[in-house]
Amino acid sequence: MSVGKAVSRTPSVTAEDAEQVLAALADPTRRQLLELLGGSPGRSASALAGVVPVSRQAVAQHLALLEECSLVQRRRAGREVLFSVRPDRLAAVASWLDDRADAWRDRLETAEQIS
């Protein structure tokens, strides 16, 4: 049995995937929507529009973008469409960022040893 770094159970992402997610998270309204959806079994665009300072149509557009980059998912509940957060996608991007940070930390340590 080999000893080494633990295998991550989060799905891997490409640099392009991470870029798409980070661009989506750059918008404060989208971050607020994710916060509101976090921990809930799902909320409709109409319910979210009652909480954020933008129209229902704007909320729907933000949710569509978040869904496009797999940060939220939709499901039907009767006549409503409910949105919920996909924490696995956030975890995968966080893991990708951790890997980049580790690589840069190693490079900096190497550069300091050379100097």
C-alpha positions in Angstrom: 0.0 0.0 0.0 1.5 3.3 -1.0 1.5 6.4 1.2 0.9 9.7 -0.5 -1.5 12.5 -1.0 -5.1 11.6 -0.5 -7.2 11.3 -3.6 -9.7 14.1 -3.9 -13.4 13.0 -4.3 -14.4 16.4 -5.8 -14.8 16.4 -9.6 -11.9 17.8 -11.4 -12.2 21.1 -13.3 -10.2 22.6 -16.1 -8.8 26.1 -16.1 -11.6 27.1 -18.4 -14.2 25.7 -16.0 -12.7 27.6 -13.1 -12.5 30.8 -15.2 -16.2 30.5 -16.0 -17.2 29.9 -12.3 -15.0 32.7 -11.1 -16.4 35.1 -13.6 -19.9 34.1 -12.5 -19.0 34.7 -8.8 -17.5 38.1 -9.6 -21.1 39.6 -9.8 -22.4 40.6 -6.3 -26.0 39.7 -7.3 -25.1 36.2 -8.3 -23.1 35.8 -5.1 -26.2 37.0 -3.1 -28.4 34.5 -5.0 -26.0 31.6 -4.1 -26.0 32.7 -0.5 -29.8 32.8 -0.5 -30.0 29.3 -2.1 -27.4 27.8 0.2 -28.9 25.5 2.7 -32.4 25.6 1.2 -34.1 22.7 -0.6 -34.8 25.1 -3.5 -36.3 28.5 -4.2 -38.0 29.9 -7.3 -36.9 32.9 -9.2 -40.0 34.8 -8.1 -39.2 34.1 -4.4 -35.6 35.2 -4.9 -36.7 38.4 -6.7 -38.6 39.4 -3.6 -35.3 39.5 -1.6 -32.8 40.9 -4.0 -32.9 44.5 -5.5 -33.4 43.4 -9.1 -36.4 42.3 -11.2 -37.6 38.7 -11.5 -36.4 38.7 -15.1 -32.9 39.8 -14.0 -32.9 37.1 -11.3 -33.9 34.5 -14.0 -31.0 35.7 -16.2 -28.5 35.4 -13.3 -29.8 31.9 -12.4 -29.5 30.8 -16.0 -25.8 31.9 -16.0 -25.2 30.2 -12.7 -26.9 27.0 -14.1 -24.7 27.3 -17.3 -21.6 27.0 -15.2 -23.1 24.3 -13.0 -23.3 26.3 -9.8 -27.0 25.8 -9.5 -29.5 23.2 -10.7 -33.2 23.4 -11.4 -36.0 21.0 -10.8 -39.7 21.1 -11.3 -42.0 21.0 -8.3 -45.5 21.2 -9.7 -45.8 24.4 -11.6 -42.7 25.9 -10.1 -39.1 25.7 -11.1 -36.9 25.6 -8.0 -33.2 26.3 -8.0 -30.6 24.9 -5.5 -26.9 25.2 -5.1 -24.5 22.5 -6.5 -21.9 22.4 -3.7 -19.8 19.8 -5.6 -19.0 22.4 -8.3 -17.9 25.0 -5.7 -15.8 22.3 -4.0 -14.2 21.4 -7.3 -13.2 25.0 -8.1 -12.0 25.5 -4.5 -9.8 22.4 -4.9 -8.5 23.7 -8.2 -7.6 27.0 -6.5 -5.8 25.1 -3.7 -3.8 23.2 -6.3 -2.8 26.4 -8.0 -1.8 28.0 -4.6 0.3 25.0 -3.7 2.1 25.1 -7.1 2.9 28.9 -6.6 4.0 28.3 -3.0 6.4 25.6 -4.2 7.8 27.9 -6.9 8.3 30.8 -4.5 10.1 28.5 -2.0 12.3 27.2 -4.8 13.1 30.8 -5.9 13.9 31.8 -2.3 16.3 28.8 -2.0 18.1 29.8 -5.2 18.5 33.5 -4.2 
